[in-house]
Amino acid sequence: CMQLTGTYESPYESKPRKVTIHPYRLCLIKQAWYVIGHLDGESEAKTFRVVRFKSVRMLDQSAAIPADFDLRTFFGNAWAVYRGDTSYDVELRFEPEAAKIVTETTWHHTQQVKQHRDGRVTLSFNVDGLNEILHWILGWAGKVKVMAPDELKELHIQVLEDAVQMNSEA
């Protein structure tokens, strides 16, 4: 595998930057392509969304790929691709009208499902970080209650309150 160089534009940085990457893997995760590798001069693996490359070309230099790199270990219990520093036990209770739809899919490899007699369903997960799962939960607004952890419940409420405020302004 060869090194890659190009211009990468991240929404988390003020301007595009030139990068040289030692790519380990190319993977499709939840309908988006990602390169996993480390930047030249660094050793920590990072996740780069392919569509954010504004230019890219292969160099005539071999990539340094750790022999012990394991993609499953790298992602850990991330909801998708960005692994947080803290692990959380998440419990979500879905209303009956969402229960059948939400249980048709295995959303995460730690998923556990508990059916309730009243038609509701509780999904439980162990995830590393809350940001990605929060965005997924928002898609179920009005049909899901965050039971745990409190940090996720507070984030969920804050985002919903911000949305109401934004959409109430004249």
C-alpha positions in Angstrom: 0.0 0.0 0.0 1.3 3.5 -0.9 1.0 6.8 0.9 -1.6 9.3 -0.2 -1.3 13.1 -0.3 -3.9 15.7 -1.0 -6.1 18.5 0.3 -8.5 17.6 3.0 -11.4 19.8 4.0 -12.9 19.0 7.5 -16.0 20.8 8.8 -14.2 21.0 12.1 -11.3 23.1 10.8 -11.3 26.7 9.5 -9.7 25.9 6.1 -8.6 22.9 4.0 -5.2 21.5 4.7 -2.6 19.5 2.8 -2.2 16.0 4.3 0.0 13.0 3.7 -1.6 9.8 4.9 -0.4 6.2 5.6 -3.7 4.4 4.7 -4.5 1.2 6.6 -8.0 0.5 5.4 -10.7 1.8 3.1 -14.2 1.0 4.5 -17.8 1.7 3.7 -19.7 2.6 6.9 -23.4 3.7 7.0 -23.3 4.8 3.3 -20.1 6.8 3.4 -16.5 5.8 2.5 -13.7 6.3 5.0 -9.9 6.0 4.9 -8.4 4.8 8.2 -4.7 5.7 8.6 -2.3 8.0 10.3 -0.9 11.3 9.1 2.8 11.4 8.1 4.8 12.3 11.2 2.2 11.0 13.6 1.4 7.5 14.8 -2.2 7.6 16.0 -4.8 6.2 13.5 -7.5 8.6 12.4 -10.7 8.4 10.3 -10.9 10.5 7.1 -14.1 10.8 5.1 -13.3 10.2 1.5 -15.7 12.9 0.1 -13.8 15.5 2.1 -10.7 15.1 0.0 -10.7 18.0 -2.5 -7.6 16.4 -4.2 -5.7 13.2 -3.7 -2.9 11.3 -5.4 -0.8 8.3 -4.6 2.9 8.8 -3.8 5.7 6.5 -4.8 6.4 5.8 -1.1 5.2 2.8 0.9 2.8 3.4 3.7 3.8 2.4 7.2 1.0 0.1 8.4 1.2 -1.4 11.9 1.2 -5.2 11.7 -1.1 -5.4 14.7 -3.7 -2.9 13.4 -7.2 -4.3 13.9 -10.2 -2.4 12.5 -12.7 -3.8 15.0 -10.4 -2.8 17.9 -10.0 0.7 16.4 -13.7 1.4 16.1 -14.5 -0.3 19.5 -18.1 0.5 20.4 -18.4 3.6 18.3 -21.9 4.1 17.1 -20.5 4.5 13.6 -17.0 5.9 12.9 -16.0 8.3 15.6 -15.1 6.6 18.9 -15.5 8.7 22.0 -13.3 8.5 25.1 -16.0 7.3 27.4 -18.2 4.2 27.2 -21.9 4.5 28.0 -24.7 2.1 28.6 -27.6 3.6 26.6 -31.2 2.6 27.1 -33.9 3.9 24.8 -37.6 3.3 25.0 -39.6 3.4 21.8 -43.3 4.0 21.4 -45.4 1.3 19.9 -45.7 3.0 16.5 -41.9 2.9 16.2 -41.2 -0.4 17.9 -41.7 -2.6 14.8 -39.7 -0.4 12.6 -36.8 0.2 15.0 -36.4 -3.6 15.7 -36.3 -4.5 12.0 -32.6 -3.5 12.0 -29.6 -4.3 14.1 -28.3 -0.8 14.6 -25.2 -1.7 16.6 -23.3 -4.9 17.5 -24.1 -4.5 21.2 -27.8 -4.1 20.7 -30.3 -5.8 23.1 -34.0 -5.7 22.6 -36.7 -6.0 25.3 -40.4 -6.1 24.1 -43.0 -4.7 26.5 -46.6 -5.9 26.8 -47.9 -2.4 26.0 -46.2 -2.5 22.5 -43.3 -0.4 23.4 -39.7 -1.7 23.1 -36.5 -0.9 24.9 -33.2 -1.0 23.0 -30.0 -1.1 24.9 -26.5 -0.4 23.6 -23.0 0.0 24.9 -21.3 2.9 22.9 -18.1 4.8 23.1 -19.2 8.4 22.9 -22.6 10.0 22.6 -22.5 12.4 19.7 -23.2 9.9 16.9 -26.0 8.1 18.7 -27.5 11.4 19.7 -28.0 12.3 16.0 -29.6 8.9 15.3 -32.0 9.4 18.3 -33.1 12.8 17.0 -34.4 11.1 13.9 -36.9 9.3 16.2 -38.1 12.5 18.0 -41.5 12.1 19.5 -41.2 8.3 19.4 -38.3 7.7 21.7 -37.5 8.4 25.3 -33.9 8.4 26.5 -33.9 6.3 29.7 -30.1 6.3 30.2 -27.6 7.8 30.6 -28.5 11.1 32.1 -25.8 12.8 30.0 -27.5 11.6 26.8 -30.9 12.6 28.0 -29.7 16.2 28.8 -28.0 16.5 25.4 -31.1 15.3 23.7 -33.3 17.8 25.5 -30.9 20.6 24.8 -30.8 20.0 21.1 -34.6 19.7 20.9 -35.0 22.9 22.9 -32.6 24.6 20.6 -34.6 23.4 17.6 -37.8 24.7 19.0 -36.2 28.0 19.7 -34.7 28.3 16.3 -38.0 27.4 14.5 -40.1 29.7 16.8 -38.2 32.8 15.8 -39.9 35.2 13.4 
